[in-house]
Amino acid sequence: QVTLVESGGGSVQPGGSLRLSCAATGNIFSINTMGWYRQGPGKQRELVATITSGGSTNYADSVKGRFTISLANAKNTVYLQMNSVKPEDTAVYYCNLKYSNGIRWVDDWGKGTLVTVSS
């Protein structure tokens, strides 16, 4: 059993910054990737950014140059530094973990943290 605990969401003004964290605890043999997805009002869930255990990153075009994903391997924690936020970044942000429990590969999700960008 693995638990993902997200934190750092909240309200921020356009142009501001916010940092999301997601800590994974439990039976994790090895991590493949950790990442962030988001679902805005009336929209489908979409990829924001992912990072592999080796440090390779992938970003949605809409956040490139503004958001930075990082991974603290020893802590099984992924961060999303959000800078120059825009109203369209308003969404529930979900942490995703792809890992091996020593038997099989598993894909787990956090419960989400709300980010609201508004003046």
Buried (B, 14 or more C-beta within 10 A) or exposed (E): EBEBBBEBBEEBEEEEEBBBBBBBEEEBEEBBBBBBBBBBEEEEBEBBBBBBBEEEBBBBEBBEEBBBBBBEEEEBBBBBBBBEBEEEBBBBBBBBBBBBBEEEEBEBEBEBBEBBBEE
